[in-house]
Amino acid sequence: MSWAVVTGAGRGIGAVIARHAVKEGYRVAVWDVDRAAADAVAAELGDAAVAATVDVGDEASIEAGFAALPEAPGLVVNNAGQVRFGPLLSLSADDWTDVLTVNLTGTFLVSRAAARRMGEAGGGAIVNISSVNGIAAAPNAGAYTATKAAILMLTEQMALEWAPLGIRVNAVAPGLILAGMSDPIYADPEIRELRQGKVPLGSLGSADDVAAAVLFLASDKAGYVTAQTLAVDGGLTKAAMLGLSRPKSVDSVGDR
Ligand SMILES: NC(=O)c1ccc[n+]([C@@H]2O[C@H](COP(=O)([O-])OP(=O)(O)OC[C@H]3O[C@@H](n4cnc5c(N)ncnc54)[C@H](O)[C@@H]3O)[C@@H](O)[C@H]2O)c1
């Protein structure tokens, strides 16, 4: 039974990824800065899970987390993330740095520590959680969008550097997801209605949708897939041309 490390797994999408990983037969290390939350998730998952206090922005904490595992993990999911909403004009350097540290530096530090171990063990899979905000900018998202875009390029670079070690590295870009940090946004039914109206598939996504994509990319079914981004967004990021007005003469071409 291979080990999966899921960062930020104490709640939200990470907790659901941990649950899916157990279902797929992994033993799961539930990492979070919030120990009580990680303990609660691990308790729910039973013998297959262990909780640990790991701050992804802190190298010593990450090293201790990996040292506590009996072997190199087969899967690492860089899910821990945070957002501080607000306009760039008033974004403080501290807030900028905090978001970069967790989202981007955390992804790098955890992946590097994992890859050193996976490389020695003959390979593994890393899945980084980005966002549609890494593909399309969103006003007032502070440093968040920049980190999520950077994760996509970091994913590609890691994939190319570590392919010779047998390590596949891919990213998942969740869209409008009814879970975790977005819960406060969707507490307003009107906002929810307006937002899901922008999604070609017509609904919000779930944490299960994201977790299913992560476990697919981790699996042998994706054994020839690396350096890719899988948007789990109901088509949102491909919808720029959707619903544009066109003259009837154009839409009737071929109608004879
Ligand atoms: N919820 C969404 O709509 C959505 C959409 C796109 C992408 N995402 C991404 O999915 C991931 C999970 O988001 P979520 O909505 O579940 O968020 P969430 O806020 O519910 O959970 C994030 C978890 O990360 C933990 N965390 C924060 N800083 C940490 C650190 N330094 N070290 C370890 N753990 C830390 C938190 O304690 C928390 O348990 C994030 O990367 C987020 O950017 C979420």
Ligand as a Chemical Component Dictionary entry (heavy atoms), coordinates in Angstrom:
data_LIG
# 
_chem_comp.id                   LIG 
_chem_comp.type                 NON-POLYMER 
_chem_comp.pdbx_formal_charge   0 
_chem_comp.three_letter_code    LIG 
# 
loop_
_chem_comp_atom.comp_id 
_chem_comp_atom.atom_id 
_chem_comp_atom.alt_atom_id 
_chem_comp_atom.type_symbol 
_chem_comp_atom.charge 
_chem_comp_atom.model_Cartn_x 
_chem_comp_atom.model_Cartn_y 
_chem_comp_atom.model_Cartn_z 
_chem_comp_atom.pdbx_ordinal 
LIG N1  N1  N 0  -12.564 26.224 -3.174 1  
LIG C1  C1  C 0  -12.425 26.690 -4.401 2  
LIG O1  O1  O 0  -13.369 27.238 -4.987 3  
LIG C2  C2  C 0  -11.121 26.548 -5.129 4  
LIG C3  C3  C 0  -11.092 26.844 -6.488 5  
LIG C4  C4  C 0  -9.884  26.740 -7.175 6  
LIG C5  C5  C 0  -8.746  26.307 -6.505 7  
LIG N2  N2  N 1  -8.803  26.018 -5.170 8  
LIG C6  C6  C 0  -7.579  25.574 -4.520 9  
LIG O2  O2  O 0  -7.821  24.340 -3.866 10 
LIG C7  C7  C 0  -6.960  24.230 -2.725 11 
LIG C8  C8  C 0  -7.806  23.919 -1.498 12 
LIG O3  O3  O 0  -8.697  25.009 -1.297 13 
LIG P1  P1  P 0  -9.931  24.955 -0.296 14 
LIG O4  O4  O 0  -11.015 25.704 -0.926 15 
LIG O5  O5  O -1 -10.153 23.580 0.176  16 
LIG O6  O6  O 0  -9.345  25.887 0.885  17 
LIG P2  P2  P 0  -9.567  25.864 2.451  18 
LIG O7  O7  O 0  -9.213  27.230 2.910  19 
LIG O8  O8  O 0  -10.900 25.300 2.822  20 
LIG O9  O9  O 0  -8.464  24.816 2.960  21 
LIG C9  C9  C 0  -7.093  25.104 2.864  22 
LIG C10 C10 C 0  -6.368  24.261 3.896  23 
LIG O10 O10 O 0  -4.966  24.572 3.793  24 
LIG C11 C11 C 0  -4.444  24.698 5.102  25 
LIG N3  N3  N 0  -3.241  25.530 5.085  26 
LIG C12 C12 C 0  -3.154  26.873 4.969  27 
LIG N4  N4  N 0  -1.882  27.274 5.069  28 
LIG C13 C13 C 0  -1.134  26.136 5.223  29 
LIG C14 C14 C 0  0.260   25.891 5.389  30 
LIG N5  N5  N 0  1.155   26.905 5.439  31 
LIG N6  N6  N 0  0.676   24.609 5.520  32 
LIG C15 C15 C 0  -0.220  23.584 5.520  33 
LIG N7  N7  N 0  -1.546  23.757 5.399  34 
LIG C16 C16 C 0  -1.994  25.026 5.248  35 
LIG C17 C17 C 0  -5.582  25.310 5.904  36 
LIG O11 O11 O 0  -5.406  25.129 7.307  37 
LIG C18 C18 C 0  -6.786  24.572 5.346  38 
LIG O12 O12 O 0  -7.059  23.387 6.059  39 
LIG C19 C19 C 0  -6.206  25.556 -2.623 40 
LIG O13 O13 O 0  -4.933  25.420 -3.219 41 
LIG C20 C20 C 0  -7.071  26.501 -3.440 42 
LIG O14 O14 O 0  -6.342  27.575 -3.951 43 
LIG C21 C21 C 0  -9.963  26.134 -4.474 44 
# 
loop_
_chem_comp_bond.comp_id 
_chem_comp_bond.atom_id_1 
_chem_comp_bond.atom_id_2 
_chem_comp_bond.value_order 
_chem_comp_bond.pdbx_ordinal 
LIG N1  C1  SING 1  
LIG C1  O1  DOUB 2  
LIG C1  C2  SING 3  
LIG C2  C3  SING 4  
LIG C2  C21 DOUB 5  
LIG C3  C4  DOUB 6  
LIG C4  C5  SING 7  
LIG C5  N2  DOUB 8  
LIG N2  C6  SING 9  
LIG N2  C21 SING 10 
LIG C6  O2  SING 11 
LIG C6  C20 SING 12 
LIG O2  C7  SING 13 
LIG C7  C8  SING 14 
LIG C7  C19 SING 15 
LIG C8  O3  SING 16 
LIG O3  P1  SING 17 
LIG P1  O4  DOUB 18 
LIG P1  O5  SING 19 
LIG P1  O6  SING 20 
LIG O6  P2  SING 21 
LIG P2  O7  DOUB 22 
LIG P2  O8  SING 23 
LIG P2  O9  SING 24 
LIG O9  C9  SING 25 
LIG C9  C10 SING 26 
LIG C10 O10 SING 27 
LIG C10 C18 SING 28 
LIG O10 C11 SING 29 
LIG C11 N3  SING 30 
LIG C11 C17 SING 31 
LIG N3  C12 SING 32 
LIG N3  C16 SING 33 
LIG C12 N4  DOUB 34 
LIG N4  C13 SING 35 
LIG C13 C14 SING 36 
LIG C13 C16 DOUB 37 
LIG C14 N5  SING 38 
LIG C14 N6  DOUB 39 
LIG N6  C15 SING 40 
LIG C15 N7  DOUB 41 
LIG N7  C16 SING 42 
LIG C17 O11 SING 43 
LIG C17 C18 SING 44 
LIG C18 O12 SING 45 
LIG C19 O13 SING 46 
LIG C19 C20 SING 47 
LIG C20 O14 SING 48 
# 
